């Protein structure tokens, strides 16, 4: 393989992994914008989605498309439970109790899955049977292509939802000023519930897509969540475009660093990039300076 | 509102009266604990559990400082704990250093990590801090597992030596346990005493309302970094004792899971009290022993428990106990001597105006909130800034005390340029402020609220606790509320909260007092009392720059008025002329009204 094709290969798989970070990061951003808190169980949505998919496929032997729909439906239900069990009772408190509550939810989710499925990492079926094809010396893995395509679709869907539908406007109003939204007759609690449902489904989708690449394991969500959150900070806290760009950037940077510097410390590079951003440009790529109103 | 002697009950007196009983009880308990292994035959397993509880307890006390007192989250306490542990492990085993040198090394390394982490992220706070500390925890794990040449990787470090103390080698488990418990007690004492100091009060003020703390003169960033260093240092001590106690460490002992354990221990027991944190530690270490029957789902139940604690007992077990105790106990009253009258005299320095606003512009994106305003406030006068809603008044006030940086222009206090100073520096120059939407420290007592105001830098009253307390009482007496000193600020009615906020500013001996709509939300009686208070302040020569909508109040108290509209100054002068100025009336009521009149 030539120098160029090796680097293109690294770039391609970096983008694909980055697209998964972007999907989870989108879920983060939506919840941040709706509730002003970070959901530390966001990555575990991906883990749950992957396990749900695996159960449908292997334990119940359902066809791929049906498993896929049922797994997403399960995540939708889970989003409702999560909203009312973890966020809703604490909605009038400061962000600290909510963060800790989501951490508790994360522990609960991981260990419940552990009790049921055991600690073994397990493989997950790809969308297409074909492994992929080669273009100009670069091998394009079919799953990676699917991930990139779905990420593009998800972004397009989200754009359509927020910019072109009344529901989207209501969600935006809720995230910008809850009191005013309430006065205008928008059911704020329901809007926040929808946000959690959407994020859980989105997270589950990311898990189903990345499962065949990373293997399905209890801890898969934690790593993805950390990277995804780093992506939201790098892109600009609470910024939708920032989450996508930050996720892709992070995926590419850590893939190159893993290839050229050290595989063992691959995960550390994402955090180093995060530290650098916090030191030099804490508001991220697209973010504005954060200031509190007096 | 009268000044002078009052029979009151400051918080300190009551604590002193209640102390002996509690103190004796705690002492008996404290001494009984380390005696247990010597009085009863216990196996080494039980001793190990005690040892784990004692060393964890020290680290959890660090969480009390950062989380309980300062209100900042830290999800890397296990990494700090691990730094202390690995310093002792590698120090004694690889480098052949003594335990004590390694211990110091461990505290040093952990504190340094706390400093670096604090400096990089505490400016951002909140969620950033949560995520950065998790990242630090992950990097620590990666390095400990992968840097095998130094850390010996996942196999860990065995054969860690125990220290000698006063010629006795603490090889015996029970003797070493007593040593660990002694260190734990020392740490409890330290953390218990902290809220009674300037530093501890500053930490709590940050927890309660960070912006108000900064504006009142607290170096919020420095205090938060110190809190982080103390927290990491305590974790380092705990980790060092843990390593020598168990003679073996591996990366598993210091994983993210352990950081969550430390956090949960503090929350379960009550993060705001060192006793609560220690209780939480003991319970959570014993809990897995008691809940063995749950087996695989123990950790899942643990996750649920974390959520339930947050929902149903946010102040932990200790908090619940404290609330119950306060309900059954009869409120005691103690007499206190006369309160000294509040000294508000400012030594006159030069002829410059007390406040000089020079060509201030403030733009937000494309919007000019303030568009080239000049105002000079003469010393000893009450100068009002009025204008319709959205005319830029509060923006101006935020520029004056440094919450916003102006796009252009200068702010001079007594001729000194403070444009580029942080809010706490301006408070140190004698700039006091109140907020339109009151910003007190709701869970501190009224007295503590005002003491925080008194502890600004360069306050001529001095730095001693007695001086701060006396100054705070004088300020409370000045606004007519010395009898409320012991109440929690959040339990006061709205009007009284405004007065406490003014007292907090006055305790700082302000050269210049900025008041943002002090009459907002007050009833007629309270407005009269406020007018009276402002007149008395002017009588004492305090310079006041005031935003207000209540024209009656403004006419009564102000010497001079400046009017803003759409970010520009449209009129200035004595109240009588300004309030009849056609431009001003038009700004408030619209052009047509003026034309018709």
HADDOCK unambig.tbl for C-alpha pairs under 7 A between the chains (distance, minus, plus):
assign (segid A and resid 38 and name CA) (segid B and resid 127 and name CA) 6.61 0.50 0.50
assign (segid A and resid 86 and name CA) (segid B and resid 307 and name CA) 6.92 0.50 0.50
assign (segid A and resid 89 and name CA) (segid B and resid 311 and name CA) 6.49 0.50 0.50
assign (segid A and resid 90 and name CA) (segid B and resid 311 and name CA) 6.38 0.50 0.50
assign (segid A and resid 97 and name CA) (segid B and resid 310 and name CA) 5.82 0.50 0.50
assign (segid A and resid 101 and name CA) (segid B and resid 306 and name CA) 6.48 0.50 0.50
assign (segid A and resid 101 and name CA) (segid B and resid 307 and name CA) 4.67 0.50 0.50
assign (segid A and resid 101 and name CA) (segid B and resid 310 and name CA) 6.38 0.50 0.50
assign (segid A and resid 104 and name CA) (segid B and resid 303 and name CA) 4.30 0.50 0.50
assign (segid A and resid 104 and name CA) (segid B and resid 304 and name CA) 6.21 0.50 0.50
assign (segid A and resid 104 and name CA) (segid B and resid 306 and name CA) 5.08 0.50 0.50
assign (segid A and resid 104 and name CA) (segid B and resid 307 and name CA) 5.54 0.50 0.50
assign (segid A and resid 105 and name CA) (segid B and resid 303 and name CA) 5.87 0.50 0.50
assign (segid A and resid 105 and name CA) (segid B and resid 304 and name CA) 6.71 0.50 0.50
assign (segid A and resid 105 and name CA) (segid B and resid 307 and name CA) 6.99 0.50 0.50
assign (segid A and resid 107 and name CA) (segid B and resid 300 and name CA) 6.38 0.50 0.50
assign (segid A and resid 107 and name CA) (segid B and resid 303 and name CA) 4.86 0.50 0.50
assign (segid A and resid 108 and name CA) (segid B and resid 299 and name CA) 6.91 0.50 0.50
assign (segid A and resid 108 and name CA) (segid B and resid 300 and name CA) 4.20 0.50 0.50
assign (segid A and resid 108 and name CA) (segid B and resid 301 and name CA) 6.77 0.50 0.50
assign (segid A and resid 108 and name CA) (segid B and resid 303 and name CA) 4.34 0.50 0.50
assign (segid A and resid 108 and name CA) (segid B and resid 304 and name CA) 6.08 0.50 0.50
assign (segid A and resid 111 and name CA) (segid B and resid 297 and name CA) 6.91 0.50 0.50
assign (segid A and resid 111 and name CA) (segid B and resid 299 and name CA) 5.92 0.50 0.50
assign (segid A and resid 111 and name CA) (segid B and resid 300 and name CA) 4.93 0.50 0.50
assign (segid A and resid 112 and name CA) (segid B and resid 297 and name CA) 6.62 0.50 0.50
assign (segid A and resid 112 and name CA) (segid B and resid 300 and name CA) 5.50 0.50 0.50
assign (segid A and resid 115 and name CA) (segid B and resid 296 and name CA) 5.63 0.50 0.50
assign (segid A and resid 115 and name CA) (segid B and resid 297 and name CA) 6.30 0.50 0.50
assign (segid A and resid 264 and name CA) (segid B and resid 146 and name CA) 6.78 0.50 0.50
assign (segid A and resid 265 and name CA) (segid B and resid 142 and name CA) 6.86 0.50 0.50
assign (segid A and resid 268 and name CA) (segid B and resid 139 and name CA) 5.75 0.50 0.50
assign (segid A and resid 271 and name CA) (segid B and resid 135 and name CA) 6.12 0.50 0.50
assign (segid A and resid 279 and name CA) (segid B and resid 120 and name CA) 6.16 0.50 0.50
